[in-house]
Amino acid sequence: MGVSDWLAAAGEREIWLLAWLSAAAAALCLWRGFGHLSHGRAITDRPTSRIRSAAQGYVELEGRARMMPGEPIVAPLSGKRCVWYRYTLERKDRESGDSDWQTLDEGTSTAIFEIEDETGRCVVDPEDAEVLPPIRLSWRGLYPRPGGLPRGRRSVWDFLLPAGPYRYTESRIPEGEWLFVSGQFAGIGGGDSSPDEETRDLLAAWKQDKAALLQRFDANQDGEIDLEEWETARGAARNEVLQRRGTAVHSIELNVLRKPRDGSRFLISALPQDHLARRHLWQGLAWLAGFLVAAGVGGAVSAKLWNG
């Protein structure tokens, strides 16, 4: 049954409801369509900076992902070393069937890492970033923790035995991956960020080298940084930040890429620029096609209401 047939059989209340829904759908499709086209154009038009010569402010960078010195970042489900991960642990609800899953645990890495090009390195703080990772895996098992990735080859028992009640989903960025990133580029002491932001970035860098952090701030020598010792470390970091900001001539020791304060897009992508631009183009065109469909339905509904 087409739209015209449905309109002929529908009552006035249903027609008004369809009118409002088609108007809302058209507005959403138009907004999302031009949003994707705008993102694609920005990626294409904005020049990619080199780390050494990047200006303070919103920039695009490309380079290899590198771990910082100190404790490695390890993905919880696979046990693989990486610079960033996101995971979800779910259990099947036996009463609801295979389609409903209960989330038991989930998390996203907020540990800082570095991106390196031929001119230098920059720290990336991934908190609140939109991340497009190169690896995304999903598998099932019998236990709450998988203890690593599934076997590469499946035996006949894997086909005969039922799938486990747990589902594991993990995304990650391995070290050495080529990344395209865009966000707020600032240096500690560079004057473009607030003292609180610079203090947080400096503390995050210190936390990567746990041995040095313990040697400096573990007053009771218990192998851990308690709340009081952490406040001491926070105060030391803030004092160092203020000292750097108050120095007339200084070198920026730590460049950081983070989420922009004005709400601009903060992106960490394993997809290259041209791929991202094309994807935004096609997504924008798809949303605009949806706008034409919704507008056509809205026009037919308006004509029905107008003609009674």
DASULNOR-V669037 format. One record per residue. N is the residue number from 0. RES is the residue in three letters. PHI is phi in radians with two decimals (* if undefined). Layout:
{{N & RES & PHI} {N & RES & PHI}}
//
This chain:
{{0 & MET & *} {1 & GLY & -1.40} {2 & VAL & -1.13} {3 & SER & -1.12} {4 & ASP & -1.15} {5 & TRP & -1.13} {6 & LEU & -1.12} {7 & ALA & -1.16} {8 & ALA & -1.66} {9 & ALA & -1.42} {10 & GLY & -1.49} {11 & GLU & -1.11} {12 & ARG & -1.10} {13 & GLU & -1.14} {14 & ILE & -1.17} {15 & TRP & -1.11} {16 & LEU & -1.09} {17 & LEU & -1.14} {18 & ALA & -1.10} {19 & TRP & -1.15} {20 & LEU & -1.15} {21 & SER & -1.17} {22 & ALA & -1.14} {23 & ALA & -1.14} {24 & ALA & -1.14} {25 & ALA & -1.12} {26 & ALA & -1.12} {27 & LEU & -1.11} {28 & CYS & -1.11} {29 & LEU & -1.15} {30 & TRP & -1.12} {31 & ARG & -1.20} {32 & GLY & -1.09} {33 & PHE & -1.21} {34 & GLY & -1.10} {35 & HIS & -1.13} {36 & LEU & -1.10} {37 & SER & -1.14} {38 & HIS & -1.08} {39 & GLY & -1.10} {40 & ARG & -1.16} {41 & ALA & -1.11} {42 & ILE & -1.11} {43 & THR & -1.28} {44 & ASP & -1.46} {45 & ARG & -1.34} {46 & PRO & -1.22} {47 & THR & -1.48} {48 & SER & -1.59} {49 & ARG & -1.56} {50 & ILE & -1.07} {51 & ARG & -1.15} {52 & SER & -1.83} {53 & ALA & -1.17} {54 & ALA & -1.47} {55 & GLN & -1.13} {56 & GLY & 2.32} {57 & TYR & -1.39} {58 & VAL & -2.44} {59 & GLU & -2.03} {60 & LEU & -2.28} {61 & GLU & -2.33} {62 & GLY & 3.00} {63 & ARG & -1.54} {64 & ALA & -1.32} {65 & ARG & -2.29} {66 & MET & -1.31} {67 & MET & -1.54} {68 & PRO & -1.05} {69 & GLY & 2.02} {70 & GLU & -1.14} {71 & PRO & -1.28} {72 & ILE & -1.58} {73 & VAL & -2.19} {74 & ALA & -1.17} {75 & PRO & -1.13} {76 & LEU & -1.51} {77 & SER & -1.51} {78 & GLY & 1.30} {79 & LYS & -1.52} {80 & ARG & -1.28} {81 & CYS & -2.81} {82 & VAL & -1.76} {83 & TRP & -2.76} {84 & TYR & -2.61} {85 & ARG & -2.49} {86 & TYR & -2.48} {87 & THR & -2.45} {88 & LEU & -1.97} {89 & GLU & -2.24} {90 & ARG & -2.21} {91 & LYS & -1.26} {92 & ASP & -1.43} {93 & ARG & -1.10} {94 & GLU & -1.29} {95 & SER & -1.64} {96 & GLY & 1.66} {97 & ASP & -1.30} {98 & SER & -1.45} {99 & ASP & -1.82} {100 & TRP & -2.19} {101 & GLN & -1.76} {102 & THR & -1.37} {103 & LEU & -1.64} {104 & ASP & -2.77} {105 & GLU & -2.74} {106 & GLY & -3.02} {107 & THR & -2.38} {108 & SER & -1.19} {109 & THR & -2.07} {110 & ALA & -1.23} {111 & ILE & -1.33} {112 & PHE & -2.50} {113 & GLU & -2.11} {114 & ILE & -2.07} {115 & GLU & -2.21} {116 & ASP & -2.06} {117 & GLU & -1.24} {118 & THR & -1.86} {119 & GLY & 2.86} {120 & ARG & -2.22} {121 & CYS & -2.44} {122 & VAL & -1.32} {123 & VAL & -1.97} {124 & ASP & -1.75} {125 & PRO & -1.38} {126 & GLU & -1.06} {127 & ASP & 1.18} {128 & ALA & -1.50} {129 & GLU & -1.50} {130 & VAL & -1.98} {131 & LEU & -2.00} {132 & PRO & -1.42} {133 & PRO & -1.43} {134 & ILE & -2.14} {135 & ARG & -2.48} {136 & LEU & -2.15} {137 & SER & -2.47} {138 & TRP & -2.62} {139 & ARG & -2.14} {140 & GLY & -2.78} {141 & LEU & -1.69} {142 & TYR & -2.18} {143 & PRO & -1.04} {144 & ARG & -2.10} {145 & PRO & -1.27} {146 & GLY & 1.24} {147 & GLY & 2.13} {148 & LEU & -1.32} {149 & PRO & -1.18} {150 & ARG & -1.12} {151 & GLY & -1.19} {152 & ARG & -1.84} {153 & ARG & -1.77} {154 & SER & -1.57} {155 & VAL & -1.13} {156 & TRP & -1.18} {157 & ASP & -1.13} {158 & PHE & -1.53} {159 & LEU & -1.42} {160 & LEU & -1.43} {161 & PRO & -1.20} {162 & ALA & -1.14} {163 & GLY & -1.20} {164 & PRO & -1.39} {165 & TYR & -1.87} {166 & ARG & -2.11} {167 & TYR & -2.01} {168 & THR & -2.24} {169 & GLU & -2.48} {170 & SER & -2.08} {171 & ARG & -2.75} {172 & ILE & -2.03} {173 & PRO & -1.30} {174 & GLU & -1.12} {175 & GLY & 1.62} {176 & GLU & -1.19} {177 & TRP & -1.37} {178 & LEU & -2.13} {179 & PHE & -1.97} {180 & VAL & -2.26} {181 & SER & -2.48} {182 & GLY & 3.07} {183 & GLN & -1.49} {184 & PHE & -1.75} {185 & ALA & -2.56} {186 & GLY & -1.96} {187 & ILE & -1.11} {188 & GLY & 1.58} {189 & GLY & -1.42} {190 & GLY & 1.52} {191 & ASP & -1.61} {192 & SER & -2.19} {193 & SER & -1.39} {194 & PRO & -1.02} {195 & ASP & -1.12} {196 & GLU & -1.13} {197 & GLU & -1.17} {198 & THR & -1.11} {199 & ARG & -1.09} {200 & ASP & -1.13} {201 & LEU & -1.17} {202 & LEU & -1.10} {203 & ALA & -1.09} {204 & ALA & -1.18} {205 & TRP & -1.11} {206 & LYS & -1.13} {207 & GLN & -1.15} {208 & ASP & -1.88} {209 & LYS & -1.12} {210 & ALA & -1.07} {211 & ALA & -1.16} {212 & LEU & -1.14} {213 & LEU & -1.14} {214 & GLN & -1.07} {215 & ARG & -1.53} {216 & PHE & -2.17} {217 & ASP & -1.42} {218 & ALA & -1.17} {219 & ASN & -1.60} {220 & GLN & 0.98} {221 & ASP & -1.74} {222 & GLY & 1.43} {223 & GLU & -2.39} {224 & ILE & -1.73} {225 & ASP & -1.42} {226 & LEU & -1.07} {227 & GLU & -1.15} {228 & GLU & -1.19} {229 & TRP & -1.17} {230 & GLU & -1.13} {231 & THR & -1.11} {232 & ALA & -1.10} {233 & ARG & -1.09} {234 & GLY & -1.13} {235 & ALA & -1.14} {236 & ALA & -1.14} {237 & ARG & -1.14} {238 & ASN & -1.07} {239 & GLU & -1.15} {240 & VAL & -1.10} {241 & LEU & -1.13} {242 & GLN & -1.13} {243 & ARG & -1.13} {244 & ARG & -1.19} {245 & GLY & -1.51} {246 & THR & -1.49} {247 & ALA & -1.18} {248 & VAL & -2.12} {249 & HIS & -2.69} {250 & SER & -1.80} {251 & ILE & -1.39} {252 & GLU & -1.56} {253 & LEU & -2.47} {254 & ASN & -1.62} {255 & VAL & -2.26} {256 & LEU & -1.89} {257 & ARG & -2.48} {258 & LYS & -1.17} {259 & PRO & -1.13} {260 & ARG & -1.24} {261 & ASP & -1.53} {262 & GLY & 1.50} {263 & SER & -1.11} {264 & ARG & -1.16} {265 & PHE & -2.02} {266 & LEU & -2.14} {267 & ILE & -2.20} {268 & SER & -2.27} {269 & ALA & -1.51} {270 & LEU & -1.49} {271 & PRO & -1.21} {272 & GLN & -1.02} {273 & ASP & -1.13} {274 & HIS & -1.14} {275 & LEU & -1.07} {276 & ALA & -1.08} {277 & ARG & -1.14} {278 & ARG & -1.12} {279 & HIS & -1.11} {280 & LEU & -1.08} {281 & TRP & -1.19} {282 & GLN & -1.13} {283 & GLY & -1.09} {284 & LEU & -1.13} {285 & ALA & -1.13} {286 & TRP & -1.14} {287 & LEU & -1.20} {288 & ALA & -1.11} {289 & GLY & -1.08} {290 & PHE & -1.08} {291 & LEU & -1.11} {292 & VAL & -1.12} {293 & ALA & -1.12} {294 & ALA & -1.15} {295 & GLY & -1.13} {296 & VAL & -1.10} {297 & GLY & -1.08} {298 & GLY & -1.12} {299 & ALA & -1.14} {300 & VAL & -1.17} {301 & SER & -1.10} {302 & ALA & -1.11} {303 & LYS & -1.12} {304 & LEU & -1.20} {305 & TRP & -1.18} {306 & ASN & -1.50} {307 & GLY & 1.36}}
//
